Amino acid sequence: MDVTSAVGSVLGAFGLSGAAGLNAWLPLFIAGLADRFGWIDLGGSYGWLSSAPALIVIGVLLVADLVGDKIPAVDSVLHGIGTLVAPTSGAVLFTAETSLNSHLPTAVAAVLGALTAGSVHAGRSVARPFVTGTTAGVGNPVVSAAEDMTSLALTVVAFVVPVVAFVAVLILLIGLGWLAFRASRWLRRRRERKQLGTPPRSPG
């Protein structure tokens, strides 16, 4: 086993799983297309991702998510669904990326992928009400578009420069953790003021 390739595949897998936490369908769709056109090799076990039926279904779900996540209230429903979908996508991508170039057990790869994607998704789900409340929903499409672009960038970088994708995911997790902390404090203060009958203030 080539150690360099093995390490690269693991680091890239973290990047793909992080991307799945931001948009569960985008990295799956890109990985499937890349495998179909021969740019990457997902191996026989994950060749189904590049099949025409899979690409069509994932593509339709991707478009629905891209549109729905820009709409307040609808995005909350999608985030709820994503609590299951994002970790699943992360697990599939992590195991697919590491299946050929490393001896990482499939179960371990699946858990790492699910945890990475799930952590990123949890951070963005906690932070979204903060964005909605402080911008009256106007900021949702902007934040959602930024998440989609970051997911796209992470996916591409994961295949091209895996170590950069890994570092980017670490930074993303730290940033989302901080934002989630701020959001939870703001939401708690908002509930307290509502109970006391005082008007809410801007977060600070």
C-alpha positions in Angstrom: 0.0 0.0 0.0 1.3 3.5 -0.9 1.4 5.4 2.4 1.2 8.7 0.6 -1.9 7.7 -1.3 -3.5 6.2 1.8 -3.0 9.4 3.8 -4.2 11.5 0.9 -7.4 9.5 0.5 -8.1 9.8 4.2 -7.5 13.5 4.3 -9.6 13.9 1.1 -12.4 11.9 2.7 -12.6 14.3 5.6 -12.9 17.1 3.0 -15.7 15.3 1.2 -17.5 14.6 4.4 -17.2 18.2 5.5 -18.7 19.2 2.2 -21.6 16.8 2.8 -22.3 18.5 6.1 -22.9 21.8 4.2 -24.8 20.2 1.3 -25.4 16.5 1.4 -26.2 16.1 -2.3 -23.6 18.2 -4.0 -20.4 16.2 -3.2 -22.3 12.9 -4.0 -23.3 14.3 -7.4 -19.8 15.6 -8.2 -18.2 12.3 -7.0 -20.6 10.3 -9.2 -19.9 12.5 -12.2 -16.2 12.4 -11.7 -16.3 8.6 -11.5 -18.5 8.4 -14.6 -16.1 10.5 -16.7 -13.1 8.6 -15.4 -11.6 11.6 -13.5 -11.5 9.5 -10.3 -12.0 5.8 -9.4 -14.5 5.0 -6.7 -14.1 1.3 -7.1 -16.6 -1.3 -8.0 -18.4 -1.2 -4.6 -19.3 2.5 -5.1 -19.7 2.5 -8.9 -23.5 2.8 -8.4 -22.9 6.5 -7.6 -21.9 7.1 -11.2 -24.9 5.2 -12.7 -27.4 7.2 -14.7 -30.3 6.5 -12.4 -28.3 7.5 -9.3 -27.1 10.7 -10.9 -30.6 11.6 -12.0 -32.1 11.0 -8.5 -29.2 12.8 -6.7 -29.3 15.6 -9.3 -33.1 16.2 -8.7 -32.6 16.1 -4.9 -29.7 18.5 -5.3 -31.8 21.1 -7.2 -34.6 20.8 -4.7 -32.2 21.4 -1.9 -30.5 24.3 -3.6 -33.9 26.0 -4.1 -35.6 25.0 -0.8 -32.7 26.0 1.4 -33.0 29.6 0.3 -36.6 29.8 1.7 -37.2 30.6 5.4 -39.2 27.8 7.1 -38.6 25.4 4.2 -34.9 25.5 5.1 -35.7 24.4 8.7 -37.6 21.4 7.3 -34.6 20.5 5.1 -32.2 20.9 8.0 -34.3 18.5 10.0 -34.2 16.0 7.2 -30.5 16.7 6.8 -29.9 15.4 10.4 -30.1 11.9 8.8 -29.1 12.6 5.2 -25.9 14.5 5.9 -24.2 11.9 8.1 -25.3 9.2 5.6 -23.8 11.1 2.7 -20.7 11.7 4.7 -20.3 8.0 5.6 -20.8 7.0 1.9 -18.3 9.5 0.7 -15.7 8.7 3.3 -15.9 5.0 2.7 -15.9 5.4 -1.1 -12.8 7.7 -1.0 -10.8 5.4 1.2 -11.9 2.0 -0.1 -9.2 1.7 -2.7 -6.1 3.4 -1.3 -6.2 2.6 2.4 -6.7 -0.3 4.8 -9.1 1.7 6.9 -11.9 -0.6 8.0 -15.2 0.2 6.4 -17.0 0.6 9.7 -14.4 3.1 11.0 -14.5 5.1 7.7 -18.3 5.2 7.9 -18.3 6.5 11.5 -15.6 9.1 10.7 -17.6 10.3 7.7 -20.9 10.4 9.6 -19.4 12.3 12.5 -17.6 14.8 10.3 -20.7 15.6 8.2 -23.0 15.4 11.1 -20.9 17.9 13.1 -20.8 20.4 10.3 -24.5 20.0 9.6 -25.3 20.5 13.3 -23.3 23.7 13.4 -25.1 25.2 10.5 -28.5 24.1 11.7 -28.0 25.8 15.1 -26.6 28.9 13.5 -29.4 29.3 10.9 -32.1 30.5 13.3 -29.6 33.1 14.5 -29.3 34.4 10.9 -33.0 34.3 10.4 -33.7 36.2 13.6 -31.1 38.9 13.1 -31.9 39.5 9.4 -35.7 38.8 9.3 -34.9 35.9 6.9 -33.2 38.2 4.4 -29.8 36.7 5.1 -30.9 33.1 4.6 -30.4 32.9 0.9 -27.0 34.6 1.2 -25.8 32.2 3.9 -27.2 29.2 2.0 -25.5 30.2 -1.2 -22.2 30.6 0.7 -22.6 27.1 2.2 -23.2 25.7 -1.3 -20.2 27.4 -2.7 -18.1 26.3 0.2 -19.3 22.7 -0.3 -18.4 22.9 -3.9 -15.0 24.2 -3.2 -14.3 21.6 -0.5 -15.4 18.8 -2.8 -13.0 19.9 -5.6 -10.1 20.6 -3.3 -10.6 17.2 -1.6 -9.8 15.5 -4.9 -7.0 17.9 -5.9 -5.3 18.9 -2.7 -6.5 16.7 0.1 -4.4 18.2 2.9 -5.9 21.7 2.2 -9.4 20.2 2.3 -8.6 18.6 5.7 -7.3 21.9 7.1 -10.3 23.7 5.7 -12.7 21.3 7.4 -11.0 21.9 10.7 -11.3 25.6 10.3 -14.9 25.2 9.3 -15.7 23.2 12.4 -14.1 25.7 14.7 -15.9 28.6 13.0 -19.3 26.8 13.1 -18.7 25.9 16.7 -18.1 29.5 17.6 -21.1 30.7 15.6 -23.3 28.0 17.2 -22.2 29.1 20.6 -23.0 32.7 19.8 -26.4 31.6 18.3 -27.3 29.6 21.4 -26.5 32.5 23.7 -28.6 34.9 21.6 -31.5 32.5 21.5 -31.4 32.0 25.2 -31.3 35.7 25.9 -34.1 36.2 23.4 -36.3 33.6 25.3 -35.5 35.3 28.6 -36.5 38.7 27.3 -39.6 37.4 25.8 -40.6 35.8 29.2 -39.9 39.2 30.9 -41.8 41.1 28.2 -38.8 43.2 27.2 -37.9 44.0 23.5 -35.1 41.9 22.0 -31.7 43.5 21.3 -29.3 42.9 18.5 -26.7 40.1 19.3 -23.5 41.3 20.9 
